[in-house]
């Protein structure tokens, strides 16, 4: 097959059925794929229920680090997904904690610049945390603030309480090259209601990378680790797995990086035009952002599942 | 002359005299060149005095944006430099204000993430400023905080009171492509006493560049603007100007970018070994960081000046 013609296939009738027959595992991104904010994508709860009924294994893979897994279970339940278990949810917060405990085997404390979802996952994983609570003595500056000699890793995620002092302390910790430098995810920004945006973990990470002259190990999509994290618990065959997402540069690239089949759904950020641009590009790297399949919505699974 | 043999010349006797005869303007960086913290480099005040006595024009060109020019005059005086005038001092704060007023001719307010030195220079230049004073109503979030429709530029510098909210607001302002995006200087970090570091303007700028998907126009060295700012007021001939600095990647590159002769002094950050590495490099870009001349200290000027 010519390189230029691969990808962006709109599945019809029996093709969808054949794809489902070939795959045993379906990985869904959350925001923009199965819900938008507090509204489930129409048909999404039924799709998840029917996939499981057909014996498929379903996983949820999200770069969003703001909630611990137990809160995700509550949200799934609230939006009508009745059979989603904590074990099926892989967030960048959970996977960062797993990385620190099981891969890096960090022997010491982690200095965390992130939200409570990350702190909670680290605590659940038994990883000791140094959390900045902003109750410093008056007159504390970067010149005289205490630095904990037991800190062996710095983890950056989404943090609405980010300050110069946190950035400065983290920079000082990272002067020791034995201290690990991790980021939950690379997301540069997130859309908000009313056309505003909010800086993402990737923005805060960029500040710390510049100040420390180091590069962070990024846990979230598109890096391979979140797939490895699932595979370590569920013995996944990449060839029999499908990644469904709404962002070409994270979800689809993640699928390509891990050897999965990929499907773009148009209920979120990326558009068919953007996918086509990647397809028309001459760059091999950009080709990795081209989805194998495109659907309007994951509700398109229903026809194949209800037969 | 073979490309590899140019630069890093240690001047001896009459060579120093010849260089001084050929140059009419001497530009000094401050930190690490004429002083370190609150201590003048030995002989520096005498060098400045004698250069002026010989009819040379002397300028001070610093990326440090923390002080307004009037405070620099006080510091010069305090450290024994008795004849330095405000007009001879070009800081990234002063030059940013000049750029906004004279080059960008900004018609509206500037949202400033920086220290008081920058605010003061903008006010002195008559540029309207929106300054974040941290007195927001309780419950104010990035979802509901007021955004000023008159903001036409965002300026980022060194800011020890940097917060997530400032970053988020600036990101929202920069969604409008008509809003200018400026940074005082690119310095990634600064050394502190006791082996610590503090994040520089470049670190905060990196966060905002990532969150806004835009690139800042950087005013400080090594970009050419600070030289253009001096030249617009003093009619400088680059061929008759010498730039003296302690950092290869800012001071020396700045001199190269502006067509000046360049001199590295070893009383600050960069070393002779680092200069030699750039000289040995095959990359043309790296060659621009090779100084024409190297001195142990600017006190080496004295012998040539006292004759």
Interface residues (C-beta under 8 A of the other chain):
Chain A: X141 X142 X143 X159 X160 X161 X162 X163 X164 X165 X167 X168 X171 X172 X175 X188 X189 X192 X193 X194 X195 X196 X197 X198 X199 X200 X202 X203 X204 X205 X206 X207 X208 X209 X210 X211 X212 X213
Chain B: X141 X142 X143 X159 X160 X161 X162 X163 X164 X165 X167 X168 X171 X172 X175 X188 X189 X192 X193 X194 X195 X196 X197 X198 X199 X200 X202 X203 X204 X205 X206 X207 X208 X209 X210 X211 X212 X213
